C-alpha cells in the first residue's frame, strides 16, 4: 500500500473519531437558538451556551440561563427541550 494512501486513511479515521462526537453533541443547538430567535430574543453567546446545557440534558440549567438572557419561560422550556431531543 502506498504511503500517501495510508496517511490519507489514517487522517480520515481520526477526523471521524474526533469530529464525529462533537458534531452529534451540537446537532440540536440550531433548533434551540432558532426557537429563541423566533421568540424575539437576539441569539447571543449566553443563549448558545444555555442551549449547549440543554444538549447535555441539563434542562434546569438551560431554562435558567435562557430566562436570565430574557427568554420567556415557555419559550425557554421549549428551546431547551428541542436541544435535548435527538435530531430528526
PDB file with one MODEL, atoms N, CA, C and O in Angstrom:
MODEL        1
ATOM      1  N   UNK A   1       0.848  -1.173   0.000  1.00  0.00           N
ATOM      2  CA  UNK A   1       0.000   0.000   0.000  1.00  0.00           C
ATOM      3  C   UNK A   1       0.895   1.238   0.000  1.00  0.00           C
ATOM      4  O   UNK A   1       1.869   1.314   0.749  1.00  0.00           O
ATOM      5  N   UNK A   2       0.552   2.202  -0.845  1.00  0.00           N
ATOM      6  CA  UNK A   2       1.355   3.419  -0.924  1.00  0.00           C
ATOM      7  C   UNK A   2       1.215   4.225   0.353  1.00  0.00           C
ATOM      8  O   UNK A   2       0.163   4.223   0.992  1.00  0.00           O
ATOM      9  N   UNK A   3       2.277   4.909   0.715  1.00  0.00           N
ATOM     10  CA  UNK A   3       2.315   5.682   1.956  1.00  0.00           C
ATOM     11  C   UNK A   3       1.281   6.809   1.957  1.00  0.00           C
ATOM     12  O   UNK A   3       0.667   7.070   2.991  1.00  0.00           O
ATOM     13  N   UNK A   4       1.074   7.481   0.825  1.00  0.00           N
ATOM     14  CA  UNK A   4       0.112   8.588   0.783  1.00  0.00           C
ATOM     15  C   UNK A   4      -1.312   8.085   1.013  1.00  0.00           C
ATOM     16  O   UNK A   4      -2.110   8.770   1.653  1.00  0.00           O
ATOM     17  N   UNK A   5      -1.640   6.903   0.503  1.00  0.00           N
ATOM     18  CA  UNK A   5      -2.972   6.328   0.700  1.00  0.00           C
ATOM     19  C   UNK A   5      -3.153   5.951   2.166  1.00  0.00           C
ATOM     20  O   UNK A   5      -4.222   6.162   2.738  1.00  0.00           O
ATOM     21  N   UNK A   6      -2.121   5.401   2.763  1.00  0.00           N
ATOM     22  CA  UNK A   6      -2.185   5.005   4.169  1.00  0.00           C
ATOM     23  C   UNK A   6      -2.356   6.233   5.060  1.00  0.00           C
ATOM     24  O   UNK A   6      -3.156   6.208   5.995  1.00  0.00           O
ATOM     25  N   UNK A   7      -1.623   7.293   4.786  1.00  0.00           N
ATOM     26  CA  UNK A   7      -1.737   8.528   5.575  1.00  0.00           C
ATOM     27  C   UNK A   7      -3.125   9.132   5.419  1.00  0.00           C
ATOM     28  O   UNK A   7      -3.715   9.587   6.398  1.00  0.00           O
ATOM     29  N   UNK A   8      -3.646   9.140   4.213  1.00  0.00           N
ATOM     30  CA  UNK A   8      -4.997   9.674   3.981  1.00  0.00           C
ATOM     31  C   UNK A   8      -6.031   8.874   4.764  1.00  0.00           C
ATOM     32  O   UNK A   8      -6.961   9.451   5.328  1.00  0.00           O
ATOM     33  N   UNK A   9      -5.882   7.566   4.803  1.00  0.00           N
ATOM     34  CA  UNK A   9      -6.814   6.719   5.550  1.00  0.00           C
ATOM     35  C   UNK A   9      -6.755   6.987   7.041  1.00  0.00           C
ATOM     36  O   UNK A   9      -7.790   7.052   7.704  1.00  0.00           O
ATOM     37  N   UNK A  10      -5.558   7.143   7.571  1.00  0.00           N
ATOM     38  CA  UNK A  10      -5.393   7.434   8.994  1.00  0.00           C
ATOM     39  C   UNK A  10      -6.000   8.793   9.332  1.00  0.00           C
ATOM     40  O   UNK A  10      -6.691   8.928  10.342  1.00  0.00           O
ATOM     41  N   UNK A  11      -5.750   9.789   8.503  1.00  0.00           N
ATOM     42  CA  UNK A  11      -6.304  11.118   8.758  1.00  0.00           C
ATOM     43  C   UNK A  11      -7.824  11.121   8.671  1.00  0.00           C
ATOM     44  O   UNK A  11      -8.484  11.795   9.461  1.00  0.00           O
ATOM     45  N   UNK A  12      -8.379  10.391   7.741  1.00  0.00           N
ATOM     46  CA  UNK A  12      -9.831  10.294   7.629  1.00  0.00           C
ATOM     47  C   UNK A  12     -10.419   9.631   8.873  1.00  0.00           C
ATOM     48  O   UNK A  12     -11.430  10.087   9.407  1.00  0.00           O
ATOM     49  N   UNK A  13      -9.796   8.575   9.322  1.00  0.00           N
ATOM     50  CA  UNK A  13     -10.257   7.897  10.533  1.00  0.00           C
ATOM     51  C   UNK A  13     -10.206   8.797  11.753  1.00  0.00           C
ATOM     52  O   UNK A  13     -11.143   8.822  12.550  1.00  0.00           O
ATOM     53  N   UNK A  14      -9.117   9.534  11.902  1.00  0.00           N
ATOM     54  CA  UNK A  14      -9.006  10.455  13.036  1.00  0.00           C
ATOM     55  C   UNK A  14     -10.066  11.545  12.979  1.00  0.00           C
ATOM     56  O   UNK A  14     -10.639  11.916  14.004  1.00  0.00           O
ATOM     57  N   UNK A  15     -10.322  12.051  11.794  1.00  0.00           N
ATOM     58  CA  UNK A  15     -11.342  13.092  11.640  1.00  0.00           C
ATOM     59  C   UNK A  15     -12.705  12.566  12.063  1.00  0.00           C
ATOM     60  O   UNK A  15     -13.441  13.259  12.766  1.00  0.00           O
ATOM     61  N   UNK A  16     -13.049  11.366  11.653  1.00  0.00           N
ATOM     62  CA  UNK A  16     -14.342  10.787  12.017  1.00  0.00           C
ATOM     63  C   UNK A  16     -14.440  10.517  13.515  1.00  0.00           C
ATOM     64  O   UNK A  16     -15.478  10.773  14.125  1.00  0.00           O
ATOM     65  N   UNK A  17     -13.373  10.005  14.106  1.00  0.00           N
ATOM     66  CA  UNK A  17     -13.396   9.695  15.529  1.00  0.00           C
ATOM     67  C   UNK A  17     -13.453  10.964  16.372  1.00  0.00           C
ATOM     68  O   UNK A  17     -14.260  11.063  17.296  1.00  0.00           O
ATOM     69  N   UNK A  18     -12.612  11.918  16.061  1.00  0.00           N
ATOM     70  CA  UNK A  18     -12.534  13.129  16.879  1.00  0.00           C
ATOM     71  C   UNK A  18     -13.646  14.115  16.574  1.00  0.00           C
ATOM     72  O   UNK A  18     -14.168  14.748  17.492  1.00  0.00           O
ATOM     73  N   UNK A  19     -14.016  14.261  15.335  1.00  0.00           N
ATOM     74  CA  UNK A  19     -15.010  15.254  14.965  1.00  0.00           C
ATOM     75  C   UNK A  19     -16.439  14.753  14.996  1.00  0.00           C
ATOM     76  O   UNK A  19     -17.363  15.551  15.154  1.00  0.00           O
ATOM     77  N   UNK A  20     -16.644  13.468  14.851  1.00  0.00           N
ATOM     78  CA  UNK A  20     -17.991  12.919  14.799  1.00  0.00           C
ATOM     79  C   UNK A  20     -18.763  13.120  16.083  1.00  0.00           C
ATOM     80  O   UNK A  20     -19.947  13.453  16.037  1.00  0.00           O
ATOM     81  N   UNK A  21     -18.134  12.928  17.224  1.00  0.00           N
ATOM     82  CA  UNK A  21     -18.801  13.113  18.507  1.00  0.00           C
ATOM     83  C   UNK A  21     -19.160  14.557  18.758  1.00  0.00           C
ATOM     84  O   UNK A  21     -20.220  14.845  19.313  1.00  0.00           O
ATOM     85  N   UNK A  22     -18.302  15.463  18.360  1.00  0.00           N
ATOM     86  CA  UNK A  22     -18.588  16.884  18.560  1.00  0.00           C
ATOM     87  C   UNK A  22     -19.762  17.317  17.707  1.00  0.00           C
ATOM     88  O   UNK A  22     -20.588  18.113  18.152  1.00  0.00           O
ATOM     89  N   UNK A  23     -19.851  16.809  16.492  1.00  0.00           N
ATOM     90  CA  UNK A  23     -20.971  17.173  15.626  1.00  0.00           C
ATOM     91  C   UNK A  23     -22.281  16.657  16.208  1.00  0.00           C
ATOM     92  O   UNK A  23     -23.278  17.379  16.222  1.00  0.00           O
ATOM     93  N   UNK A  24     -22.288  15.429  16.684  1.00  0.00           N
ATOM     94  CA  UNK A  24     -23.514  14.855  17.237  1.00  0.00           C
ATOM     95  C   UNK A  24     -23.947  15.594  18.485  1.00  0.00           C
ATOM     96  O   UNK A  24     -25.143  15.773  18.716  1.00  0.00           O
ATOM     97  N   UNK A  25     -23.002  16.023  19.286  1.00  0.00           N
ATOM     98  CA  UNK A  25     -23.340  16.714  20.529  1.00  0.00           C
ATOM     99  C   UNK A  25     -23.947  18.079  20.262  1.00  0.00           C
ATOM    100  O   UNK A  25     -24.723  18.572  21.079  1.00  0.00           O
ATOM    101  N   UNK A  26     -23.617  18.696  19.149  1.00  0.00           N
ATOM    102  CA  UNK A  26     -24.087  20.049  18.877  1.00  0.00           C
ATOM    103  C   UNK A  26     -25.162  20.094  17.793  1.00  0.00           C
ATOM    104  O   UNK A  26     -25.488  21.166  17.283  1.00  0.00           O
ATOM    105  N   UNK A  27     -25.700  18.956  17.449  1.00  0.00           N
ATOM    106  CA  UNK A  27     -26.639  18.905  16.340  1.00  0.00           C
ATOM    107  C   UNK A  27     -27.928  19.667  16.603  1.00  0.00           C
ATOM    108  O   UNK A  27     -28.541  20.165  15.658  1.00  0.00           O
ATOM    109  N   UNK A  28     -28.364  19.776  17.864  1.00  0.00           N
ATOM    110  CA  UNK A  28     -29.634  20.426  18.145  1.00  0.00           C
ATOM    111  C   UNK A  28     -29.495  21.835  18.694  1.00  0.00           C
ATOM    112  O   UNK A  28     -30.499  22.432  19.083  1.00  0.00           O
ATOM    113  N   UNK A  29     -28.321  22.378  18.741  1.00  0.00           N
ATOM    114  CA  UNK A  29     -28.145  23.762  19.165  1.00  0.00           C
ATOM    115  C   UNK A  29     -28.860  24.711  18.201  1.00  0.00           C
ATOM    116  O   UNK A  29     -29.494  25.659  18.664  1.00  0.00           O
ATOM    117  N   UNK A  30     -28.788  24.501  16.881  1.00  0.00           N
ATOM    118  CA  UNK A  30     -29.518  25.393  15.984  1.00  0.00           C
ATOM    119  C   UNK A  30     -31.034  25.378  16.223  1.00  0.00           C
ATOM    120  O   UNK A  30     -31.678  26.422  16.122  1.00  0.00           O
ATOM    121  N   UNK A  31     -31.602  24.228  16.534  1.00  0.00           N
ATOM    122  CA  UNK A  31     -33.040  24.170  16.818  1.00  0.00           C
ATOM    123  C   UNK A  31     -33.372  25.014  18.039  1.00  0.00           C
ATOM    124  O   UNK A  31     -34.379  25.723  18.059  1.00  0.00           O
ATOM    125  N   UNK A  32     -32.525  24.934  19.051  1.00  0.00           N
ATOM    126  CA  UNK A  32     -32.719  25.709  20.275  1.00  0.00           C
ATOM    127  C   UNK A  32     -32.586  27.205  20.000  1.00  0.00           C
ATOM    128  O   UNK A  32     -33.445  27.992  20.398  1.00  0.00           O
ATOM    129  N   UNK A  33     -31.521  27.591  19.326  1.00  0.00           N
ATOM    130  CA  UNK A  33     -31.301  29.021  19.080  1.00  0.00           C
ATOM    131  C   UNK A  33     -32.347  29.591  18.120  1.00  0.00           C
ATOM    132  O   UNK A  33     -32.717  30.759  18.240  1.00  0.00           O
ATOM    133  N   UNK A  34     -32.827  28.787  17.173  1.00  0.00           N
ATOM    134  CA  UNK A  34     -33.880  29.261  16.268  1.00  0.00           C
ATOM    135  C   UNK A  34     -35.167  29.540  17.024  1.00  0.00           C
ATOM    136  O   UNK A  34     -35.851  30.521  16.737  1.00  0.00           O
ATOM    137  N   UNK A  35     -35.505  28.694  17.983  1.00  0.00           N
ATOM    138  CA  UNK A  35     -36.709  28.913  18.771  1.00  0.00           C
ATOM    139  C   UNK A  35     -36.569  30.174  19.619  1.00  0.00           C
ATOM    140  O   UNK A  35     -37.527  30.929  19.782  1.00  0.00           O
ATOM    141  N   UNK A  36     -35.379  30.396  20.156  1.00  0.00           N
ATOM    142  CA  UNK A  36     -35.128  31.620  20.923  1.00  0.00           C
ATOM    143  C   UNK A  36     -35.301  32.840  20.010  1.00  0.00           C
ATOM    144  O   UNK A  36     -35.951  33.811  20.396  1.00  0.00           O
ATOM    145  N   UNK A  37     -34.731  32.796  18.819  1.00  0.00           N
ATOM    146  CA  UNK A  37     -34.844  33.909  17.879  1.00  0.00           C
ATOM    147  C   UNK A  37     -36.304  34.164  17.502  1.00  0.00           C
ATOM    148  O   UNK A  37     -36.722  35.315  17.375  1.00  0.00           O
ATOM    149  N   UNK A  38     -37.079  33.090  17.322  1.00  0.00           N
ATOM    150  CA  UNK A  38     -38.496  33.234  16.982  1.00  0.00           C
ATOM    151  C   UNK A  38     -39.282  33.874  18.123  1.00  0.00           C
ATOM    152  O   UNK A  38     -40.337  34.468  17.899  1.00  0.00           O
ATOM    153  N   UNK A  39     -38.766  33.752  19.346  1.00  0.00           N
ATOM    154  CA  UNK A  39     -39.456  34.365  20.488  1.00  0.00           C
ATOM    155  C   UNK A  39     -39.142  35.852  20.596  1.00  0.00           C
ATOM    156  O   UNK A  39     -39.709  36.549  21.437  1.00  0.00           O
ATOM    157  N   UNK A  40     -38.235  36.340  19.744  1.00  0.00           N
ATOM    158  CA  UNK A  40     -37.921  37.762  19.730  1.00  0.00           C
ATOM    159  C   UNK A  40     -36.679  38.153  20.499  1.00  0.00           C
ATOM    160  O   UNK A  40     -36.402  39.343  20.648  1.00  0.00           O
ATOM    161  N   UNK A  41     -35.930  37.195  20.987  1.00  0.00           N
ATOM    162  CA  UNK A  41     -34.698  37.473  21.725  1.00  0.00           C
ATOM    163  C   UNK A  41     -33.509  37.226  20.804  1.00  0.00           C
ATOM    164  O   UNK A  41     -33.450  36.216  20.103  1.00  0.00           O
ATOM    165  N   UNK A  42     -32.567  38.161  20.815  1.00  0.00           N
ATOM    166  CA  UNK A  42     -31.368  38.015  19.985  1.00  0.00           C
ATOM    167  C   UNK A  42     -30.525  36.841  20.489  1.00  0.00           C
ATOM    168  O   UNK A  42     -30.373  36.636  21.693  1.00  0.00           O
ATOM    169  N   UNK A  43     -29.988  36.087  19.548  1.00  0.00           N
ATOM    170  CA  UNK A  43     -29.135  34.948  19.898  1.00  0.00           C
ATOM    171  C   UNK A  43     -27.743  35.477  20.213  1.00  0.00           C
ATOM    172  O   UNK A  43     -27.053  36.004  19.340  1.00  0.00           O
ATOM    173  N   UNK A  44     -27.344  35.331  21.460  1.00  0.00           N
ATOM    174  CA  UNK A  44     -26.039  35.800  21.934  1.00  0.00           C
ATOM    175  C   UNK A  44     -25.204  34.587  22.371  1.00  0.00           C
ATOM    176  O   UNK A  44     -25.649  33.443  22.280  1.00  0.00           O
ATOM    177  N   UNK A  45     -24.005  34.863  22.838  1.00  0.00           N
ATOM    178  CA  UNK A  45     -23.168  33.784  23.368  1.00  0.00           C
ATOM    179  C   UNK A  45     -23.832  33.129  24.573  1.00  0.00           C
ATOM    180  O   UNK A  45     -23.711  31.919  24.760  1.00  0.00           O
ATOM    181  N   UNK A  46     -24.534  33.917  25.397  1.00  0.00           N
ATOM    182  CA  UNK A  46     -25.218  33.373  26.574  1.00  0.00           C
ATOM    183  C   UNK A  46     -26.327  32.412  26.153  1.00  0.00           C
ATOM    184  O   UNK A  46     -26.526  31.379  26.792  1.00  0.00           O
ATOM    185  N   UNK A  47     -27.045  32.741  25.089  1.00  0.00           N
ATOM    186  CA  UNK A  47     -28.109  31.880  24.587  1.00  0.00           C
ATOM    187  C   UNK A  47     -27.515  30.585  24.049  1.00  0.00           C
ATOM    188  O   UNK A  47     -28.011  29.501  24.355  1.00  0.00           O
ATOM    189  N   UNK A  48     -26.477  30.688  23.265  1.00  0.00           N
ATOM    190  CA  UNK A  48     -25.832  29.492  22.715  1.00  0.00           C
ATOM    191  C   UNK A  48     -25.297  28.602  23.825  1.00  0.00           C
ATOM    192  O   UNK A  48     -25.437  27.380  23.770  1.00  0.00           O
ATOM    193  N   UNK A  49     -24.686  29.212  24.829  1.00  0.00           N
ATOM    194  CA  UNK A  49     -24.163  28.457  25.968  1.00  0.00           C
ATOM    195  C   UNK A  49     -25.290  27.736  26.706  1.00  0.00           C
ATOM    196  O   UNK A  49     -25.130  26.590  27.125  1.00  0.00           O
ATOM    197  N   UNK A  50     -26.422  28.408  26.862  1.00  0.00           N
ATOM    198  CA  UNK A  50     -27.573  27.781  27.516  1.00  0.00           C
ATOM    199  C   UNK A  50     -28.064  26.592  26.696  1.00  0.00           C
ATOM    200  O   UNK A  50     -28.411  25.551  27.254  1.00  0.00           O
ATOM    201  N   UNK A  51     -28.093  26.743  25.384  1.00  0.00           N
ATOM    202  CA  UNK A  51     -28.525  25.643  24.514  1.00  0.00           C
ATOM    203  C   UNK A  51     -27.573  24.457  24.606  1.00  0.00           C
ATOM    204  O   UNK A  51     -28.003  23.307  24.511  1.00  0.00           O
ATOM    205  N   UNK A  52     -26.299  24.723  24.789  1.00  0.00           N
ATOM    206  CA  UNK A  52     -25.327  23.635  24.981  1.00  0.00           C
ATOM    207  C   UNK A  52     -25.672  22.860  26.251  1.00  0.00           C
ATOM    208  O   UNK A  52     -25.563  21.634  26.278  1.00  0.00           O
ATOM    209  N   UNK A  53     -26.082  23.561  27.294  1.00  0.00           N
ATOM    210  CA  UNK A  53     -26.508  22.874  28.518  1.00  0.00           C
ATOM    211  C   UNK A  53     -27.692  21.966  28.224  1.00  0.00           C
ATOM    212  O   UNK A  53     -27.762  20.849  28.738  1.00  0.00           O
ATOM    213  N   UNK A  54     -28.614  22.434  27.408  1.00  0.00           N
ATOM    214  CA  UNK A  54     -29.759  21.619  27.038  1.00  0.00           C
ATOM    215  C   UNK A  54     -29.362  20.375  26.275  1.00  0.00           C
ATOM    216  O   UNK A  54     -29.929  19.305  26.494  1.00  0.00           O
ATOM    217  N   UNK A  55     -28.394  20.500  25.382  1.00  0.00           N
ATOM    218  CA  UNK A  55     -27.906  19.345  24.630  1.00  0.00           C
ATOM    219  C   UNK A  55     -27.366  18.281  25.577  1.00  0.00           C
ATOM    220  O   UNK A  55     -27.481  17.084  25.314  1.00  0.00           O
ATOM    221  N   UNK A  56     -26.777  18.730  26.680  1.00  0.00           N
ATOM    222  CA  UNK A  56     -26.205  17.802  27.661  1.00  0.00           C
ATOM    223  C   UNK A  56     -27.217  17.418  28.737  1.00  0.00           C
ATOM    224  O   UNK A  56     -26.841  16.965  29.818  1.00  0.00           O
ATOM    225  N   UNK A  57     -28.499  17.601  28.438  1.00  0.00           N
ATOM    226  CA  UNK A  57     -29.612  17.216  29.310  1.00  0.00           C
ATOM    227  C   UNK A  57     -29.635  17.932  30.654  1.00  0.00           C
ATOM    228  O   UNK A  57     -30.190  17.403  31.617  1.00  0.00           O
ATOM    229  N   UNK A  58     -29.055  19.103  30.743  1.00  0.00           N
ATOM    230  CA  UNK A  58     -29.176  19.947  31.933  1.00  0.00           C
ATOM    231  C   UNK A  58     -30.314  20.934  31.665  1.00  0.00           C
ATOM    232  O   UNK A  58     -30.081  22.121  31.438  1.00  0.00           O
ATOM    233  N   UNK A  59     -31.541  20.425  31.697  1.00  0.00           N
ATOM    234  CA  UNK A  59     -32.694  21.240  31.330  1.00  0.00           C
ATOM    235  C   UNK A  59     -32.911  22.395  32.301  1.00  0.00           C
ATOM    236  O   UNK A  59     -33.246  23.501  31.878  1.00  0.00           O
ATOM    237  N   UNK A  60     -32.722  22.150  33.606  1.00  0.00           N
ATOM    238  CA  UNK A  60     -32.902  23.234  34.578  1.00  0.00           C
ATOM    239  C   UNK A  60     -31.887  24.342  34.355  1.00  0.00           C
ATOM    240  O   UNK A  60     -32.237  25.522  34.399  1.00  0.00           O
ATOM    241  N   UNK A  61     -30.627  23.973  34.114  1.00  0.00           N
ATOM    242  CA  UNK A  61     -29.582  24.960  33.854  1.00  0.00           C
ATOM    243  C   UNK A  61     -29.838  25.719  32.568  1.00  0.00           C
ATOM    244  O   UNK A  61     -29.615  26.927  32.498  1.00  0.00           O
ATOM    245  N   UNK A  62     -30.307  25.010  31.549  1.00  0.00           N
ATOM    246  CA  UNK A  62     -30.613  25.625  30.261  1.00  0.00           C
ATOM    247  C   UNK A  62     -31.754  26.631  30.399  1.00  0.00           C
ATOM    248  O   UNK A  62     -31.641  27.768  29.941  1.00  0.00           O
ATOM    249  N   UNK A  63     -32.847  26.214  31.026  1.00  0.00           N
ATOM    250  CA  UNK A  63     -34.003  27.105  31.186  1.00  0.00           C
ATOM    251  C   UNK A  63     -33.621  28.318  32.024  1.00  0.00           C
ATOM    252  O   UNK A  63     -33.998  29.442  31.695  1.00  0.00           O
ATOM    253  N   UNK A  64     -32.878  28.099  33.105  1.00  0.00           N
ATOM    254  CA  UNK A  64     -32.453  29.214  33.958  1.00  0.00           C
ATOM    255  C   UNK A  64     -31.586  30.208  33.203  1.00  0.00           C
ATOM    256  O   UNK A  64     -31.753  31.419  33.349  1.00  0.00           O
ATOM    257  N   UNK A  65     -30.664  29.705  32.402  1.00  0.00           N
ATOM    258  CA  UNK A  65     -29.765  30.579  31.652  1.00  0.00           C
ATOM    259  C   UNK A  65     -30.520  31.328  30.550  1.00  0.00           C
ATOM    260  O   UNK A  65     -30.257  32.507  30.310  1.00  0.00           O
ATOM    261  N   UNK A  66     -31.456  30.648  29.879  1.00  0.00           N
ATOM    262  CA  UNK A  66     -32.232  31.336  28.842  1.00  0.00           C
ATOM    263  C   UNK A  66     -33.153  32.386  29.454  1.00  0.00           C
ATOM    264  O   UNK A  66     -33.320  33.469  28.894  1.00  0.00           O
ATOM    265  N   UNK A  67     -33.745  32.072  30.590  1.00  0.00           N
ATOM    266  CA  UNK A  67     -34.596  33.039  31.275  1.00  0.00           C
ATOM    267  C   UNK A  67     -33.786  34.261  31.684  1.00  0.00           C
ATOM    268  O   UNK A  67     -34.254  35.391  31.551  1.00  0.00           O
ATOM    269  N   UNK A  68     -32.579  34.039  32.178  1.00  0.00           N
ATOM    270  CA  UNK A  68     -31.689  35.149  32.558  1.00  0.00           C
ATOM    271  C   UNK A  68     -31.301  35.983  31.334  1.00  0.00           C
ATOM    272  O   UNK A  68     -31.022  37.175  31.460  1.00  0.00           O
ATOM    273  N   UNK A  69     -31.282  35.364  30.160  1.00  0.00           N
ATOM    274  CA  UNK A  69     -30.949  36.080  28.929  1.00  0.00           C
ATOM    275  C   UNK A  69     -32.158  36.815  28.343  1.00  0.00           C
ATOM    276  O   UNK A  69     -32.041  37.486  27.317  1.00  0.00           O
ATOM    277  N   UNK A  70     -33.322  36.688  28.995  1.00  0.00           N
ATOM    278  CA  UNK A  70     -34.501  37.425  28.560  1.00  0.00           C
ATOM    279  C   UNK A  70     -35.538  36.622  27.802  1.00  0.00           C
ATOM    280  O   UNK A  70     -36.500  37.188  27.283  1.00  0.00           O
ATOM    281  N   UNK A  71     -35.359  35.314  27.731  1.00  0.00           N
ATOM    282  CA  UNK A  71     -36.323  34.459  27.036  1.00  0.00           C
ATOM    283  C   UNK A  71     -37.461  34.135  28.005  1.00  0.00           C
ATOM    284  O   UNK A  71     -37.216  33.780  29.158  1.00  0.00           O
ATOM    285  N   UNK A  72     -38.704  34.260  27.535  1.00  0.00           N
ATOM    286  CA  UNK A  72     -39.863  33.944  28.373  1.00  0.00           C
ATOM    287  C   UNK A  72     -39.838  32.474  28.773  1.00  0.00           C
ATOM    288  O   UNK A  72     -39.287  31.639  28.055  1.00  0.00           O
ATOM    289  N   UNK A  73     -40.435  32.160  29.921  1.00  0.00           N
ATOM    290  CA  UNK A  73     -40.383  30.812  30.491  1.00  0.00           C
ATOM    291  C   UNK A  73     -40.813  29.707  29.551  1.00  0.00           C
ATOM    292  O   UNK A  73     -40.121  28.696  29.430  1.00  0.00           O
ATOM    293  N   UNK A  74     -41.954  29.878  28.874  1.00  0.00           N
ATOM    294  CA  UNK A  74     -42.432  28.835  27.965  1.00  0.00           C
ATOM    295  C   UNK A  74     -41.513  28.625  26.777  1.00  0.00           C
ATOM    296  O   UNK A  74     -41.263  27.490  26.370  1.00  0.00           O
ATOM    297  N   UNK A  75     -41.013  29.715  26.223  1.00  0.00           N
ATOM    298  CA  UNK A  75     -40.089  29.613  25.087  1.00  0.00           C
ATOM    299  C   UNK A  75     -38.767  29.003  25.528  1.00  0.00           C
ATOM    300  O   UNK A  75     -38.176  28.205  24.801  1.00  0.00           O
ATOM    301  N   UNK A  76     -38.302  29.376  26.718  1.00  0.00           N
ATOM    302  CA  UNK A  76     -37.051  28.810  27.235  1.00  0.00           C
ATOM    303  C   UNK A  76     -37.185  27.307  27.435  1.00  0.00           C
ATOM    304  O   UNK A  76     -36.292  26.542  27.070  1.00  0.00           O
ATOM    305  N   UNK A  77     -38.297  26.891  28.014  1.00  0.00           N
ATOM    306  CA  UNK A  77     -38.539  25.471  28.244  1.00  0.00           C
ATOM    307  C   UNK A  77     -38.599  24.720  26.918  1.00  0.00           C
ATOM    308  O   UNK A  77     -37.997  23.655  26.784  1.00  0.00           O
ATOM    309  N   UNK A  78     -39.312  25.259  25.947  1.00  0.00           N
ATOM    310  CA  UNK A  78     -39.405  24.611  24.633  1.00  0.00           C
ATOM    311  C   UNK A  78     -38.069  24.533  23.925  1.00  0.00           C
ATOM    312  O   UNK A  78     -37.735  23.512  23.323  1.00  0.00           O
ATOM    313  N   UNK A  79     -37.299  25.619  23.996  1.00  0.00           N
ATOM    314  CA  UNK A  79     -35.984  25.630  23.332  1.00  0.00           C
ATOM    315  C   UNK A  79     -35.053  24.601  23.958  1.00  0.00           C
ATOM    316  O   UNK A  79     -34.322  23.908  23.250  1.00  0.00           O
ATOM    317  N   UNK A  80     -35.077  24.502  25.273  1.00  0.00           N
ATOM    318  CA  UNK A  80     -34.203  23.527  25.949  1.00  0.00           C
ATOM    319  C   UNK A  80     -34.622  22.106  25.656  1.00  0.00           C
ATOM    320  O   UNK A  80     -33.774  21.221  25.541  1.00  0.00           O
ATOM    321  N   UNK A  81     -35.907  21.874  25.535  1.00  0.00           N
ATOM    322  CA  UNK A  81     -36.374  20.538  25.174  1.00  0.00           C
ATOM    323  C   UNK A  81     -35.985  20.194  23.733  1.00  0.00           C
ATOM    324  O   UNK A  81     -35.676  19.042  23.427  1.00  0.00           O
ATOM    325  N   UNK A  82     -36.001  21.192  22.858  1.00  0.00           N
ATOM    326  CA  UNK A  82     -35.555  20.962  21.478  1.00  0.00           C
ATOM    327  C   UNK A  82     -34.075  20.600  21.471  1.00  0.00           C
ATOM    328  O   UNK A  82     -33.647  19.732  20.711  1.00  0.00           O
ATOM    329  N   UNK A  83     -33.296  21.265  22.317  1.00  0.00           N
ATOM    330  CA  UNK A  83     -31.857  20.982  22.368  1.00  0.00           C
ATOM    331  C   UNK A  83     -31.594  19.572  22.886  1.00  0.00           C
ATOM    332  O   UNK A  83     -30.668  18.902  22.427  1.00  0.00           O
ATOM    333  N   UNK A  84     -32.398  19.127  23.831  1.00  0.00           N
ATOM    334  CA  UNK A  84     -32.167  17.830  24.465  1.00  0.00           C
ATOM    335  C   UNK A  84     -32.656  16.657  23.621  1.00  0.00           C
ATOM    336  O   UNK A  84     -32.211  15.527  23.820  1.00  0.00           O
ATOM    337  N   UNK A  85     -33.568  16.911  22.680  1.00  0.00           N
ATOM    338  CA  UNK A  85     -34.105  15.809  21.892  1.00  0.00           C
ATOM    339  C   UNK A  85     -33.152  15.469  20.744  1.00  0.00           C
ATOM    340  O   UNK A  85     -32.473  16.349  20.214  1.00  0.00           O
ATOM    341  N   UNK A  86     -33.104  14.189  20.363  1.00  0.00           N
ATOM    342  CA  UNK A  86     -32.202  13.805  19.277  1.00  0.00           C
ATOM    343  C   UNK A  86     -32.635  14.421  17.955  1.00  0.00           C
ATOM    344  O   UNK A  86     -33.815  14.709  17.758  1.00  0.00           O
ATOM    345  N   UNK A  87     -31.677  14.625  17.044  1.00  0.00           N
ATOM    346  CA  UNK A  87     -32.013  15.182  15.740  1.00  0.00           C
ATOM    347  C   UNK A  87     -32.944  14.244  14.987  1.00  0.00           C
ATOM    348  O   UNK A  87     -32.894  13.027  15.165  1.00  0.00           O
ATOM    349  N   UNK A  88     -33.785  14.814  14.152  1.00  0.00           N
ATOM    350  CA  UNK A  88     -34.740  14.015  13.375  1.00  0.00           C
ATOM    351  C   UNK A  88     -34.342  13.980  11.938  1.00  0.00           C
ATOM    352  O   UNK A  88     -35.023  13.357  11.123  1.00  0.00           O
TER     353      UNK A  88
ENDMDL
END
